[in-house]
């Protein structure tokens, strides 16, 4: 008794017989459809449907540069016994889009692909650009579709340099910024994130990254200084435009950019008058340029201070646990108090006395505030004292007034004390002190009043120390007796 639900296949296709599987005898059968092969049950199919008789023959093409290979099936002369009689031998045309056909050699098939293949395939997929260029043989045609025109070498070089600067800023420079010990995430993450929206800030980030690399690699300083100058010029151009319309949205980016611009100005001050190896030292006028930058940016952003202090940089304005004082600032405070006494007894005119005396009071106030609110008060004083300088005092500096220059010299003492821990301040204190001495009236330096006042109150004592030996400049503030020796 035959098994139920089973019918032996006797008229199946040759491919199923060869594989010894049941054929559903459809035309074509399901197995051949699944395997994407020719089925022998179709009229005009190749013998047995095995595909063994497929061959590659050279065929000429008018659009191709030479002979190309296209697939064709040839059926051997054979007959099949059965009620249907013998089948006629046919050679079906196979479309080149049939991806089931595997060419004998990938490289050979690529190099000899007919040109009409590209056009036919392009039209069949909606004129999409083909990934194979027929005009120029390419051993890696699969890349073409996913690429564009090659980048010009000069742009590629600049792009690589900018990546280097951005990487260095994120991994190194950001960790050297003011208050980086407690708010490093702001410099490292928040500032670059904001720079993605405001390109002037991004340029300023790259500029300070270049200056830091130049500091770390003196042999390449000139090259990095050039990159820094280019990015800073682009940053300033963008800042000019944004400063014409400050809003609660862009004030944060302008604050960050102005802060970085200030640090850039301090770091380039030692080389203000020429190349890094130039013998031409900066002058007091160069010091004033930095002060004007600090004052200008501060006054512009002052109206948006509440927004800035409540924005992404709010942690900059929080107070931290601080030491009671520092030996350096205590010494400078004592010198400034002596300078007040000396100034009142000096022969300077009354307007000059009033102007310089007011700036001394402001200086003392900044020292007290910095000691109470930050762990590094010297750096806070160095960066903030120039903010509130009056135009009258700046004019005295332009006129090289001795009392005004003496006060500036004590400020330079504070700046120099930060050089050991802040790369962007290095060279600032000693170079500004030399600028003060070089611009001081020679008759005043050599006068009897200088020696007398130096013994009495120390009015020009710090200048005398610099004039005799710049190395003693810092020591003269810490140890008053050292300058009198």
C-alpha positions in Angstrom: 0.0 0.0 0.0 1.5 3.3 -1.0 2.3 6.0 1.6 -0.3 8.7 2.0 0.5 12.2 1.0 3.5 11.3 -1.1 3.9 11.2 -4.9 7.1 10.1 -6.5 8.5 12.6 -8.9 9.2 11.1 -12.3 9.1 14.2 -14.5 11.4 16.4 -12.4 14.1 18.7 -13.8 17.6 17.5 -14.4 19.0 19.8 -11.7 16.8 18.2 -9.0 17.6 14.7 -10.2 21.3 15.5 -10.0 20.8 16.8 -6.5 18.6 13.9 -5.6 15.8 16.0 -4.2 12.1 16.0 -5.0 11.1 18.4 -7.8 7.7 20.1 -7.8 7.7 19.8 -11.6 6.6 23.4 -12.0 8.0 25.3 -15.0 10.4 26.5 -13.7 10.5 24.4 -10.6 10.7 26.0 -7.1 14.2 24.6 -6.4 15.7 26.2 -9.5 14.0 29.5 -8.7 15.4 29.5 -5.2 18.9 28.7 -6.5 18.6 31.1 -9.4 19.5 28.4 -11.9 18.2 27.4 -15.4 15.4 24.9 -15.1 15.3 22.0 -17.7 11.5 22.0 -17.7 11.4 25.3 -19.5 11.4 25.3 -23.3 14.7 26.2 -24.7 16.6 25.6 -21.5 20.0 24.2 -21.5 20.5 20.5 -21.3 19.8 19.1 -17.9 19.6 22.5 -16.3 23.0 21.8 -14.7 24.7 24.9 -16.0 27.7 22.9 -16.9 27.6 23.9 -20.5 27.9 27.7 -19.7 30.9 29.2 -21.4 32.4 32.6 -21.8 33.0 33.7 -25.4 34.7 36.8 -26.7 32.2 39.1 -28.3 32.9 42.4 -30.1 31.2 45.5 -28.9 31.1 48.8 -30.8 31.2 50.9 -27.7 34.1 49.1 -26.0 37.7 49.8 -26.6 38.4 46.1 -27.5 37.0 42.7 -27.1 35.0 42.0 -24.0 33.7 38.8 -22.5 30.0 38.2 -22.3 28.4 35.0 -21.1 26.4 32.7 -23.4 24.9 29.2 -23.0 25.4 26.5 -25.7 23.5 23.3 -25.7 25.1 20.1 -26.9 23.2 18.2 -29.5 21.1 15.8 -27.5 17.6 14.5 -27.4 15.4 13.6 -24.6 13.2 10.5 -24.7 9.6 11.0 -23.9 6.1 11.7 -25.2 7.1 15.3 -26.0 9.8 14.3 -28.4 13.1 15.9 -28.9 13.7 19.6 -28.0 15.2 22.1 -30.4 18.7 23.3 -29.6 18.5 27.0 -28.6 21.0 29.6 -27.3 19.1 31.9 -25.0 20.4 35.5 -24.5 21.5 36.2 -21.0 21.2 39.7 -19.7 24.5 41.1 -18.3 22.6 42.3 -15.3 22.2 38.7 -14.2 24.5 38.8 -11.1 24.3 35.0 -10.6 26.9 34.6 -13.3 30.4 34.6 -11.9 33.1 35.7 -14.4 36.3 33.6 -14.6 38.4 36.5 -13.4 37.3 39.5 -11.4 40.1 41.7 -12.7 39.7 40.5 -16.3 36.0 41.1 -16.2 36.4 44.5 -14.7 39.0 45.7 -17.2 37.0 44.3 -20.2 33.5 45.3 -19.2 31.6 46.7 -22.2 30.8 50.4 -22.1 27.1 49.7 -22.8 26.9 47.8 -19.5 27.5 51.0 -17.7 24.8 53.0 -19.6 22.3 50.1 -19.4 22.8 49.7 -15.7 22.7 53.4 -15.1 19.4 53.8 -16.8 17.9 50.8 -15.1 18.5 52.3 -11.6 17.2 55.7 -12.3 20.3 57.2 -13.9 22.3 56.7 -10.7 26.0 57.2 -11.1 27.7 53.9 -11.8 30.5 52.7 -9.6 32.5 51.6 -12.6 34.3 54.1 -14.9 34.4 52.7 -18.4 36.8 55.4 -19.7 39.7 54.6 -17.4 40.3 51.0 -16.0 40.3 50.9 -12.3 41.3 47.8 -10.3 39.2 49.0 -7.4 35.9 50.2 -9.1 33.8 49.7 -6.0 35.4 52.8 -4.4 34.3 55.2 -7.1 30.7 55.5 -6.1 31.5 56.4 -2.5 34.1 59.1 -3.3 34.2 62.6 -4.6 36.8 64.7 -6.3 40.2 64.5 -4.6 41.1 67.2 -2.1 43.8 69.7 -3.2 47.1 69.0 -1.4 47.3 72.5 0.1 43.8 72.1 1.6 44.6 68.6 2.9 47.8 69.9 4.5 45.9 72.7 6.3 43.2 70.2 7.4 45.8 67.9 8.9 47.5 70.8 10.7 44.1 72.0 12.1 43.4 68.5 13.4 46.8 68.5 15.1 46.0 71.8 16.8 42.5 70.7 17.8 43.8 67.4 19.2 46.6 69.2 21.1 44.2 71.7 22.6 41.7 69.1 23.8 44.4 66.8 25.3 47.0 69.2 26.6 46.4 73.0 26.2 42.9 72.9 27.9 44.5 71.4 31.0 46.9 74.4 31.4 44.2 77.1 31.3 43.3 79.3 34.3 41.5 77.3 37.0 41.9 74.1 35.0 42.4 72.2 38.2 38.8 72.7 39.2 37.0 73.6 36.0 39.0 71.7 33.4 35.8 70.3 31.8 34.8 73.8 30.7 38.0 74.4 28.8 38.2 70.8 27.5 34.6 70.1 26.5 32.3 73.2 26.7 34.5 75.6 24.9 35.1 73.3 21.9 31.4 72.4 21.7 30.6 76.1 21.6 33.2 76.5 18.9 31.3 74.2 16.6 28.6 76.9 16.4 30.8 80.0 16.4 33.7 79.8 14.1 35.5 82.8 15.6 35.8 80.8 18.8 37.0 77.7 17.0 39.7 79.8 15.3 40.8 81.2 18.7 41.0 77.6 20.1 43.3 76.6 17.2 45.4 79.7 17.7 46.1 79.0 21.3 46.8 75.4 20.6 49.4 76.5 18.0 51.0 78.9 20.5 51.2 76.1 23.1 52.8 73.7 20.6 55.3 76.5 19.7 56.1 76.9 23.4 56.7 73.1 23.8 58.7 72.9 20.6 60.9 76.0 20.3 62.6 74.7 17.1 59.2 74.9 15.4 58.0 78.0 17.1 58.0 80.2 14.0 55.9 77.7 12.0 53.3 77.3 14.8 53.3 81.1 15.4 52.3 81.5 11.7 49.4 79.2 12.1 48.4 80.9 15.3 48.5 84.3 13.6 46.3 83.1 10.7 43.7 81.6 13.0 43.7 84.6 15.3 43.2 87.0 12.4 40.2 84.9 11.3 38.9 84.9 14.9 39.2 88.6 15.3 37.4 89.1 11.9 34.5 87.0 13.2 34.5 88.7 16.6 34.2 92.1 15.0 31.0 91.1 13.3 29.5 89.5 16.3 30.4 92.3 18.6 28.2 94.6 16.5 25.2 92.6 17.7 25.8 91.0 21.1 23.0 88.8 22.3 22.3 86.4 25.2 23.1 83.6 22.8 26.5 84.7 21.4 27.8 86.4 24.5 29.1 83.1 25.9 31.1 82.4 22.8 32.4 86.0 22.8 33.4 85.7 26.5 35.3 82.5 25.8 37.0 83.9 22.6 38.0 87.1 24.4 39.5 85.1 27.3 41.6 83.0 24.9 42.5 86.1 22.9 43.8 87.7 26.1 46.0 84.6 26.9 47.2 84.7 23.3 48.2 88.3 23.8 50.2 87.6 26.9 51.9 84.6 25.4 53.1 86.5 22.3 54.2 89.6 24.2 57.8 88.5 24.6 58.0 88.2 20.8 55.9 91.3 20.0 58.7 93.1 18.2 59.8 90.4 15.8 60.5 86.7 15.4 61.1 84.5 18.4 64.8 84.8 18.1 64.7 88.6 17.4 66.8 90.8 19.6 64.3 93.6 19.4 62.5 93.6 22.8 58.9 94.8 23.4 58.3 98.2 24.8 55.9 99.8 27.2 53.6 100.6 24.3 53.3 96.9 23.7 52.3 96.5 27.3 49.6 99.1 26.8 48.3 97.3 23.8 47.6 94.3 26.0 46.0 96.5 28.6 43.7 98.1 26.0 42.6 94.7 24.8 41.7 93.6 28.3 39.8 96.8 29.0 38.0 96.9 25.7 36.7 93.3 25.8 35.7 93.7 29.5 33.7 96.9 28.9 31.9 95.4 25.8 30.8 92.3 27.6 30.0 94.0 31.0 26.4 94.5 30.1 25.9 90.8 29.6 27.7 89.7 32.7 24.6 88.3 34.4 24.0 86.0 31.4 27.6 85.0 31.2 27.7 84.2 34.9 24.6 82.0 34.7 25.6 80.2 31.4 28.0 77.4 30.6 30.9 79.3 32.2 29.2 79.9 35.6 31.7 77.8 37.5 34.4 80.3 36.5 32.8 82.8 38.9 32.4 80.5 42.0 34.7 81.1 44.9 37.0 78.4 46.1 38.8 77.6 49.4 42.0 79.7 49.4 45.1 80.2 51.4 45.2 83.1 53.9 47.8 84.9 51.7 51.0 84.3 49.8 54.5 85.6 50.6 54.8 87.3 47.3 51.6 89.2 47.5 52.3 90.2 51.1 55.6 91.6 50.0 54.0 93.5 47.0 51.3 94.8 49.3 54.0 96.2 51.7 55.8 97.8 48.7 52.7 99.4 47.4 51.8 100.9 50.8 55.3 102.3 50.9 54.9 103.7 47.4 51.7 105.5 48.6 53.7 107.2 51.3 56.6 108.0 49.0 54.3 109.4 46.4 52.7 111.9 48.7 56.1 113.2 49.7 57.5 113.3 46.1 57.9 116.4 43.9 55.3 115.1 41.4 52.5 117.4 40.5 49.2 116.9 42.3 47.2 115.5 39.3 49.8 112.8 38.8 49.9 112.0 42.5 46.1 111.6 42.5 46.0 109.4 39.4 48.8 107.0 40.6 47.5 106.9 44.1 44.1 105.8 42.9 45.6 103.0 40.8 47.6 101.9 43.8 44.4 101.6 45.9 42.8 99.6 43.0 45.8 97.3 42.9 45.6 96.6 46.6 41.9 95.9 46.3 42.5 93.4 43.5 45.1 91.6 45.6 42.8 91.4 48.6 39.9 90.1 46.4 42.1 87.5 44.7 43.4 86.2 47.9 39.9 85.7 49.3 38.3 84.1 46.2 40.8 81.9 44.3 43.5 79.4 45.0 46.0 81.1 42.6 45.6 84.8 43.5 48.8 85.9 41.6 47.3 84.8 38.3 44.0 86.4 39.1 45.7 89.7 39.8 47.8 89.5 36.7 44.8 88.9 34.5 42.3 91.3 36.1 44.1 94.4 37.3 44.3 95.9 33.8 40.5 95.7 33.4 39.8 98.9 35.5 42.8 101.0 34.6 41.8 104.6 33.9 42.6 106.4 30.7 44.5 109.0 32.8 46.9 106.4 34.2 47.4 104.9 30.7 48.3 108.4 29.4 50.9 108.7 32.2 52.4 105.4 31.0 52.5 106.7 27.4 54.3 109.8 28.7 56.7 107.5 30.7 55.9 109.1 34.0 58.3 107.7 36.6 55.7 107.1 39.3 53.3 105.4 36.9 56.1 103.2 35.6 57.1 102.2 39.1 53.5 101.0 39.8 53.7 99.1 36.5 56.9 97.5 37.6 55.3 96.0 40.7 52.6 94.6 38.5 55.3 93.0 36.4 56.6 91.4 39.6 53.3 89.7 40.2 53.2 88.6 36.5 56.6 87.1 36.7 55.7 85.1 39.8 53.1 83.2 37.7 55.6 82.1 35.0 56.6 78.9 36.8 53.1 77.5 36.5 51.6 79.2 33.4 53.3 78.9 30.0 51.4 81.8 28.5 52.9 84.2 31.0 56.5 83.1 30.6 58.8 85.9 29.6 56.1 88.6 30.3 57.4 89.9 33.7 61.1 90.2 32.8 60.4 91.7 29.3 58.0 94.3 30.6 60.5 95.2 33.3 63.2 95.7 30.7 60.8 97.8 28.7 60.1 100.0 31.7 63.8 100.5 32.4 64.6 101.2 28.7 61.9 103.8 28.4 62.7 105.5 31.7 64.4 108.9 31.4 68.2 108.4 31.8 68.5 111.6 33.7 65.9 110.4 36.2 67.6 107.0 36.6 71.0 108.6 37.4 69.7 111.5 39.5 70.5 112.1 43.1 66.8 111.9 43.9 66.8 108.3 42.8 69.5 107.3 45.3 67.9 109.4 48.1 64.4 108.1 47.5 65.6 104.6 47.1 67.1 104.8 50.6 64.1 106.4 52.1 60.9 104.8 50.8 61.8 102.5 47.9 59.8 104.5 45.3 62.2 103.5 42.4 63.7 100.5 44.3 62.2 97.9 42.1 63.2 99.8 39.0 66.8 100.1 40.3 66.9 96.4 40.8 65.9 95.8 37.2 68.3 98.4 36.0 71.2 97.0 37.8 70.4 93.3 37.2 67.1 92.1 35.7 67.5 88.8 37.6 67.1 90.7 40.9 63.8 92.1 39.7 61.6 89.4 41.3 63.7 89.2 44.4 63.4 93.0 45.0 59.7 92.6 45.7 60.0 89.5 48.0 63.1 90.9 49.9 63.2 94.7 50.0 66.8 94.7 51.3 68.1 92.8 48.3 67.5 95.8 46.0 69.4 98.2 48.2 72.6 96.1 48.2 
